[in-house]
Amino acid sequence: MKKHLVAFVATCLTLSFSASAQDAWSAKWINTENCQSKTNTWLCFRKQINLNDIPNVLNARIAADSKYWLWINDTQVVFEGGLKRGPNPTDTYYDEVNIAPYLKDGENTISVLVWHFGKNGFSHVNSGRAALLFDCNAPGINLDSNKSWSCAVYPAYETADAPFPNFRLSESSIRFDANKEMVDWYKSGYNGHLPGALEVAEAEGYPFGKLHKRIIPQWKNSGLIDYVSVRYAPQGDTIFCKLPYNCQITPYLKVSSVNGGDTIVMKTDHYEGGSDINVRAEYITTKGTREYESLGWMNGHEVMYIVPKGAKVEAVKYRETGYNADFTGSFECDDPFYNTLWQKAARTLYVTMRDNYMDCPDRERAQWWGDEVNELGETFYALDPRGQRLALKGIYELMNWQRSDGSLFSPVPAVNWGKELPLQMLASVGHYGFYTQYFYSGDSTFVEPIYEGLHRYLHEVWQVDAAGLPIVRHGEWSWGDWGENVDLEVLTAAWYYLALKAEREFAVMTGRTADAAEDEAMMHRLEKAFNATYWNGNVYRSPSYTGQTDDRAQAMAVVSGLASTEKYEQLKACLRKEFHASPYMEKYVLEALFMMGDADYALERMKNRYEEQVNYPECTTLWEGWGIGANGFGGGTMNHAWSGGPLTLLSQYVCGIEPISAGFKTFRIKPQLGMLKDAKATVHGVNGFIRMAARKAGNKLLVDVEVPDGCKAEVVLPQGYVFTKYPKKVLSKSKDTMLLPGGTYQLVSTR
């Protein structure tokens, strides 16, 4: 596969991975003649063929609108393949799957179940046609989808009656009528008949567009497993099944019925999460005993099976699926509160990862980039490097969807939404967004393809005034944060400065020296004007702002680097009095305190702000607002990605682990324990595991460090400490700073 260079076609960029000319497509998109591609259509596909001399590797390129399940010779190969459609407004993703291990000499049966969403959502673009593309051939082997396949609409799949999922979701609530089940249709021995398939389009023909290779892994799959516990309602009509944590699941049941025709409802405790209707599942029984797994994923802490009297449920299980990355990062300290907060933030992160980063996995499943900026930073501290691919996909999508006037918007992919939130877009393309993705991963491959679109956004869409300050843009939604007392002008200047900072680095990387010089000059003017215009001697306030002093604005002045150190004492005093930020922007408030060296108060404020969420035992994830339900922001989901910022802060600042050069090739360990006695963390970087542990012992600070081979660690002591015990193989050293090569070390310092 080749990565296409950036090219404007209509109004979108082709930036992600698509098939090159040398891998020409020979398969056809297929369905069946009685398929109307209506909402929530399910299709069965089969191909039987005799094969010999099967190679060790045989890659099938598979695409569907919208999802597929693949079996070969009665073995499931893929569980929910395919990605929600929309690498740009016109195109489609495809999977590459090595099917050689599942084939055999002689007769082979390939079976595919396709789920066509048939509607748009906040993370999916409907092509308007239910179909499958299966492109796979080698010398003597041709498995391409075409008229040689068979296909039928699966009549057992129906759409559950109202209430329907809210408009943001492309998925429907699935009803399965077991009286219409095509039993074992996917197995080799199936004796039923499926009509011949209908060829509906060339591989890259209308309406599917160009095909872009999936760059994230197939889902992690637990298989069917038992619930943590099962209890029954006193009246006996509902089974409550506890999950180990808030996770993405598909529910299973084994049920028997004498007469059939009863409807069992399956939903989670998050069915109405975020004050809106989400997805549920229904199953209509038939006579006898059957097993069923509803294939549309849902999330929550508990699954409820509502069972009418005519049905007897004999077994219940669930399957957890999710983004295929492991929790290889960690944080632990002597205060259980922060350990729980880190773990809840990690769960909040993971349950909002799948086809794309999401704000919430129940109400929206949408790639809001304000959330994604926080999420991508957390991923580097919580997950293995596979997790980093999801932000890369998101970066390409955001820029692929750039509008003809140069503006950006999210969530994308989406055609039933198109509002720009200007400050979220600045955050996305700036230091905490695109630049963090590059600097922490060491992967710069996306920079050249997206650069011109980024430059256009910052220098054509955005304008500055005569003093060098950015002119506030309201976009279609003038939003700085949930809550009150938002000083939008100060926030705009800080986010724009951070975006220029990122572009300057990208310009240097790509040899655009004139752009880098322009950015540098603009940043210098902005910094001067920012302090002259907004600093009133005590805090930052824009002249037109009349609300209470905005804690967010003070924080952004610090984290952007616009506030000079002599202002820190006044800014710290302000942040002890002002509490307006939502959990989204609180991340930056707390980060500002750490950056100003006030770890004690950063930890104190963190505990005060998150106390209700951490001490809420029924929920393993963090909420959209400071309260829950009606007391939260925007409908108050019980799991919202933007709330997980403390995960990053505890690893990056309390344990002090952050990169100095791209990909953690050289990194810093600068612990700020504050009130804590000890803390330790692990980070799984692209070059290996980084581990540190710091412990206070009287007037000593003991620091253990593990540095991956080929990397370097700069260990920086807190103020007042000096090294008293250290290894011989030190690359450089001062009284409180030491540069170490790869290896494991035990350092002692004293104050």
N, C-alpha and C positions, 0 to 999 in steps of 0.2 A: 504494500500500500504506500502511496505517496501522500504527503500533505500538500494540498493545493495552496498556492500563494493567494494573498488577498486580491479580490477582484470585485468591482462593483457590478452587479447584475440586477437590473430594476432598482431596488433600493437596498439590497442586502449583500453582505459579504459572504463569500464561500471560504470559510476559515477552518472548518473541521476536516476530519479524515474522510476522503471519498475514494472510490475505486479508480485506479489509474487505467490508462488506455490498454496497457498490456494485460490487464485482468478484465477483459471485456465481458459483459454480461450476456449470457445465452438463454437464461431462463425467462419465463413469462410470468406476469402476475396472473393469478387464477382465482376464480371462485366458481359458482354454479349458476345455471340460468334462472333459477327461481329465487336468487338472492337479491333483495331490494336494498341491501345495505342500510337498513333502518337502525335506529339507536338500539344498542345492546344485542347485536346479532352475533350468534356463535356458529362457527363452521367446522365441520370435520373433513379432513383431507387424508387420503391414503395413497400409497404407492407401493406396489409389489414388483420385485425384480430379482432375477437370478444374477449372481455376481461370482466372479472368480478373480484370483490374484489381487486381493485387496491391499493397497499400499499401507505403510505404517501410519501415514498421515493423510487424511482426506478432509479438507476443510469445506464445509457447507456455509454459504453466505445466505442468511435467512432474514427476511423482513416481513413485517405484517402491519396492517393497520387494524388492531392496535397491539395486541399481545398474543403470544403463542405458547403452547406446551408441546414438547416433542418426545415421541417414543420411537425406538428402533428395536424391532424384534422383542416386543413386550417389556422392554426396559426403558424407564423414563430417563431421557438424556438432558432435557432442559425443563425446568419448572418456571413458568412465567418468563419467557424470553421476550426480547424486543424492548425498545425504549419509547416512551411517549414521544409522539411525532413533533418535529419542529426544530431541527438544527438551524433552520432559517424559515422564513414564511412559506416556502414552497417545497421543501425537501423532506427526506425520510432517513431514519437510521436503519442500519442492518447489523446483525450479529455475525461473527465468524466462529463456527463451532467445528472442532475436529470430531468427526463421526466414525472414523476408522475403527476405534476400539469396540464399537457396537455392531459392526457388520460382520458377516460370516460368508464363507463360500456356500453357494447354493441360494435358496430362496430367502429374500429379505423383505420385511414389511416396515415401511416408514409411515408413521401416523402423526398428524399435527392437528391440534385443536386451536382455533383462532378465535379470539374475542375482539370484536369490533366495537369500540366505544360508541361511535356514531354521533358524537357531539363534541363540541369544543370545551375546553376548560382552561384553568389558569396555568396549566403546564402541558397542554396538548392541543395540537391543531388537527382537526378532522379532515382527512382527504376527501371524505364523502363516499368512499368505496371500501367495502369489506373484502379483503383479499390477502393472499399469501404469495411470497416470492421465495423460492428455494433453488439456489444456484449451486450446483455441485457436479463437477465432472472431472474425469482423469482418463488417461489412455484405457480404453475398453470399458469405461464406466460413465454412464450419463443418468444422473438422478434429477435433472432439471425439472422444475415445475412447468407443466404444459398440458396438452390434451391427454397425455398418457396417464395422468393422475386422475383420481376420482374425488368427488366433493359433494357434500350435502349440508344444507342448513340443519343445525341440531335443534329439533323442535322442543326438546325438554327445557331449554333455556328460555326464560321469559323475564319480563321486567316487573318487579314488585309494584303494587299499587301505591298511590300517595299515602304518606308524604314522601316526596322525591328528594334525593340529595340536592343540596343547594347548587346554584348556578356555577360556582367556582370549580366544581368537580366534574371531570369528564366521565368518571365511572358511574354506572347505574347500580341500584340495589338489585341483586340477582335473585330471581326465583327459579327453582328447578322443580319440574313436575316429573316425579319418578314414574308416573304412568306412561310417559312418552320416552323413557330412557332407552337409548341404543346400547344395550348391555354389551360390554367388552368390544365396542366398535374399533378400538385402537389395537386390539390383539391380532396376532398372526392367524389364529383359527376362526376369526369372525366370519360367519356365513351369510351375513346380510349383504345388501346391495347398495352401493353408493353410485350415483350417476357419474358420467364422465365430466371432468372439469371443463370450465369455460375460460379461455384465454381472454383477459380483459385489458391488458396493457403490456407494452414492452417494459423491460426492467426499469429504465429511467424515463418512462413515458408519463404522460398526463394521466391521473392527477397526482402521481406519487413523487415526481421530481427526481433530482439527483439523489444518489445513495451515499450515505456517510457512515463510515465504520464506527461502531460502538467503541469508545475508549475507556469505559469503566467495566469492571468485572461482572459476570453473572452473579445472581444473588446468593448469599449464604443461605443454607437450607438445613434446618434441624431435623427434617423428617417428622413424622407424626409422633408426638410425645404426650405424656400425661400432664394434666393441669396440676398446679401446686396443691390445690384442694378443691373439693366439690361439695356444695351444700344445696339443700332443697328448700324452696319456699314452703311455709306452713301449709298452704293450700295445695301444694304439690304440683303446680302448673309451670313453675320456673326452676331451672337448674342454674345456679350461680357457680361459675368456674373461675378460680383465681389464677391469674398469670403471675410469673415471678417479678415482673416489672412492666412498665409501659412499653409495649413492643408491637411490631407489625405481624399479624397472624392471619391464617386461614383456618376457620373452624371445621371440625369433622364430627360426624355422629354415625352411630349404628342404631337403626331403628326398626322396630317391627310393628305391623299393623294388621288387624283382622280384615277390615273393609277398605282401607286406603282413603285417600281424599282429604286427609287432615293436613293443615299447614303449620309447620314448625318455624318459628322466627328465631334467627340468630343475630345478635347484635352485642356491642360492647357498652361499657359504661361511658364511653365517649361518643355515643351515637348522636347526642345533641350537644357535643362539646363546642364551645365557642358560640353558644346561643344560636345555633343553626342546625339544620338537619344534615346528617352525614350518611354513610352507607350502612346498610344492613343486608341480611340474606334471609331467604325463605326456602323451605323445602316442603313439597307436597308429597305425602306418603302414597305408596301403593301397597297392595296386598303382599304379605310376606315380610321377609327381613332384607334390608338393604343397607349399604354403607354409602356415605356421601361426604365429600369435602367441598365446601364452597370456595371457589378459586379466586374470588375478589378479596384482596387483603383489606383488613381493617385494623384499628389499633385501640389499645386501652389497657386497663389493669385487670379487667374482669370481663368474661364472656357470659352472656345470658342466653340460654335456650328456653324459649317459651313454648311449652308442649301441650297440645290439646289432649283431652281424655282418651280419644281413640287411638293414640300412638303411645308406644312404650320405647323409651330411649334406653338401649342396652349398654352403650359405651359412648364416651365423649373424649376427644383429643384435640390437639391443635398442632399446627405447623408454624414455627417462626421462620420468616424469611426477612432478609434485609441486606443492606449494602455489605459487600464481601470485604470487610476489613476487621481486624481484631483490636481489642483494647490492649495494646502493648505499651502504651504510656500509662503513667500512674503518678499519684501524689499522696503523701501521707504525712501527718504531723501529730503533735501531742494533744491537740484539741479536736475531739470527734466532730465538732460542728463543721469545721472546714473540710474534713474528710468526707462527710456526708454531702456537703455542698458541691465538692468536686465530683463525687459520684453521680449526684442528681444532674449536674451539668453535663456529664458524659452521656448519661442516658437521654437527656434532652437533645443532645447533638445527634446521637445515633438513630433515634426514632424519627428524626427529620432528614434522614438521608435515604434516597432510593434512586429513582430516575434522575432526580435533581435534589439539591438542597431545598428544603421546604421551610416555611415559617411554622407550620403546624401540620401534623399528619392526618388530622381529622377534618377540620372545616375547609381547608384550602389546598394543601399539598402544592403550594405555589412558591416559585423561586423569587421571592422578594430579596433584593440584593442588600438591603440594610441588614437583614438576618444573615445572609450568606457571608458578608464581610466578617461578622463575628464567628460564624461557623467555621470558615476556612482557617482562621487563626487557631481555633480550638483543636481542629483535626490534627495539626502538627504535634500537639502536646498529648493527645489522647489515643490516637490510632496509628496503625502501621502505615507505611508509605502508600499502600494501595488507596487509602482514603483520599490522598491528594488529587487523584484523577478527577474527582467529582467537581472540584472548583475549576479545573482546566476546562472541562466540558461547559461549565457555566459561563466562563469568560468568553469562549467562542460563541455561545448562544447569545449573550448580551450584545456583542458587537455585530453578529450576523443580523440582528434585528434592528440595527441602527436605522432610523427613519431618514427619508429623503432630505429633510432639513438639517440633518446632522445630530438631532437630539436622540437621547437614549431613554428607555423606559423599562420598567419591570413590574410584575413578573412576566417573563417570557420562558417558553413559547406560549403565546396566547393571542387570539384574535377577538376574544370577547372582553378584552381589557387593553387600554392603550394610554394610560396616564403616566406622565413623567413626575416623579418626586425628585426635584433637582438635587437636594442634599444627599439622598440615598445614592444617586448616580455619581456624585462627586466622591462619596465614600468608596464606591465600587471601583472606580478607575484609579483611585489614588493609593496612598501609602499603605493603608490598612487592607486594601482590596488587592488589586492586580500586583502591586509591588511586593506585598507580603507573600503572595503565592509564588512569585519568582524567587525571592530572597530565601525563603525557608525551604523550598523544594530544590533549588538550584537549577530548575528547568526554565530556560529562557526561550524555548522554541515558539511560544505563543507571541512573544514581544513584537517581532517583525510583522507578522500578519495583522495584528490589531493596531499597530502604532498610528497609521494615518487616520483611522477612524477616531482614535483617542485624541490625536492632535486637533482634528476638526472640531470635536466636541468642546475642548477646552479653549480654543482660540477663535472659533466662529460662532458657536452657539452661545458661549459665555463671552461677556464683554467686561472691561474694567473702566472705571471712571478716570478723571484727570489725575487723581491722586494715586491711582494704582489699585484701588479696592474693587473687588468684583461687584457688579451691579446685581442686586438681588433678582433672581428669576423665580417666578411662582409656578411655572410649568402648568400641568393640569391639576396638581394637588400640592399646595404650598404647605409642606409638612416637615417639621424639624424633629418632632418627637411627640409621643402621646403625652397628655397632661397639659398643665398650664405654665405660664411664665416662660415662654420660649422666645429668646432674643435671636430672631432669625437672621438679622444682619451680621451679628458677630459670628454666629455659627457658619454662615455662608462663607465669610472671609477665611475662617480656619479650615473648612473643608476644601475650599479652592486652593489654598496654600499647600495643603497636603497632596492634592492632585497634581499641582505643578511640580512638587518635589519628586513624585513618582515619575512624571513624564521626563523631567530633567535626567534622571538616572537611565531611563529607557533610551533617551536621545544619545547619551554618552555611549551606551552599550551598542547602539546600532550605527554609530558614526555620524550622527546628525549634529555636528558641532554648532551650527548656527541656531538650531532649536534649543540646544542645551544652554547656549549663551543667553538666548531670549528668555528662557524660563528662569535662569539665575537672576537676570535683571528684574524681571517681574516680581520674583520673590523678595528681592531686596526692597523694591518700592512698596510692595504690599506690607512687609514687616514694619517699615517706617510709618506708613499711613495708618496701619492697624493700631499701633500704640499711641499715635498722635490723636486719632479720632475716638477711640473707644476707651482708653484708660483714663479714669477720672480721679486718679490718685489713690483709690482704694480697691476698685474692682473694674472689670470690663463691662461697659454698657454702651449700646448704640444710642446716639442722640435722640432718636425718635421712639425709643422703647420706654414704656411707662410702667411695666409690670415689676414684680419683685425681682431682685437680682437673680439671674439664671445660673444655677450651678453648672449646667452643661456648657455654657459659654466660657466660664472660667476654666473648666477642664480642657476644653478644646484649645484654648489659648496656650495651655501648658503642653499638651501632647503634640500639638503641631510645631512647637518650638518658637511660637511667636511671643510668648511671655518670657522676659529675661529673668534670671535667677533672683535679682534684687526685689522682685515683686512676689516671691514665693510666700513669704510670711503672711502678707495680706491676703493672698489667694487661699492659703490654708485656713486662715481664720474665716473667710467667707464660706468655705466648704464645710465648716463645722456648724453653720447656721442655715444653709439653704438645702432643701431636699425636694426638688421638683422633677428630677429625671425619672423616666421609666426604667425598667430593667435594661432596655436597649442602650440608652445613653449612660446609665449608671456605670457601665463597664469603663467608659472613658473618664468619669469622675474618679473612680477608684484608681485607675491607672495614673491619673494626674497626681494623686497623693503619693503613690509609690515613686513616681518620677521626681517628686519634690523631696523624697527622702523621709516621708512620714509614714513608715510602715505600721506603726502602732495605731494611728488613727485610721489608716486605710483598712486594717483588719477590724477595727471597732465598728466603723461605718458599714463595712461589708456584713458583719454579723447583725447589726441593727436593721439593715435594709432587708436582708434575706431570712431573718429569724422565723417569720411565719411560714415561709415556704419550706425551709429545712426541717422545721418541727411539725410538719403536716405529714403524719405517717402513712396516710392513705395514698399518697402520690409520690412516685419515684422520679418525677420530672418537675421542671420549673415552669412557672405560670407566665402568662402574657403580661400581666400587671402585678402590682404589689398585693392586690387582693385576688380573690377567686370568684369566678362567675360574674355576677352583676357588679361586684366590687373591682373587677379588673378592667383593663383597657380594651376597646375594640371588640367587646363580647366576651373577653376573658377566657381564652383557652387554657386548659390545664397543662399544656405543653407548648412552649413557644421558643423557637430556636434562639431568638435574640437575647434571652435571659441567661445564657450560659457563660457570659464573659468572665465570671470569677475563676472558671477552669483555667483559662489562659493566664490570668493574673497570679494565681497561686503557683503555677509552674514557672512562669516567666520572671516574676518579681520576688516572691517569697523564697523560692529555690534559686532564682536568678539565672535560669538557663535561657539564653537567646543567642542567635547566630551573629557573628561578626562578619563572616563572609558567606557567600551564597551556599545553600545546602548544608549549613552547619559544618563546613570544612574547617573553619575556625569558629569557635563559639566561646561565649563568656559564661562564667558561673560567678554570680555576684549576689549571694544570699542576703535577703532582708527579712530576718525572722520576726522583727518587731517584738511583740509580747510572747511569741511562741518560744518553747524551749528547744524544739527540734523539728526538722522537716526533711523530707527526702522526696526525690522525684526521678522518674525515668522518662526519657524522650527517645522515640524510635525514629531517628533521622535516616536520610537516604544513604548515609555512609556507615550506619550501625547504631548501636545503642549507646546513649549518653546517660550516665547515672551519677547522681550526687546525693549526699546525705550530710546535713549540718546539725551539730548538737552543741548546745552551751553546757559547759562544765566549770562552774565558778567563774574565774576570770579568763577562761580559755574558750575558744571556739574550735571544735574539731570538724574538719571537712574531709569527707571521702569523695573521691572523684574517679570515674571510669571514662576514659577517652578512647573512642574507636581508633583502630590502626589507620594511619595516614591522616589523622585529624589533629588539631591543636586546641587546647583549652586555655583560656585566660581566666585565672581565678583571681577575683578581686574581693578583698576583705572589707567588712563594714568599717566605718570610720573609727579610729582608735585602736584597731587590732594590728599586730605585726606578726609575721611568720616566725615561729621558733623551731619548727620541725618540718623538714621538707626533703624530697628526694634529691639525689645527685644529678639525675638527668633532667635538668631544668634548662629550657631554651633561653629564658631571660627571667630576671627577678628584681623587684624593688622591695621595700619593707612591707608593702601591702598588696602587691600585684605580682603574679607569677604566670609564665607561659609554659605549658606542659605539652609534650608530645603524646602519642598514643600509649596507653597503659592504664594501670590501676594505682591509685595513690591514696595515702593517708596523711593529711596535712594537719598541723597543729599551729594555732596562733594564740597570742596572749594580748591582753590590754592592761 
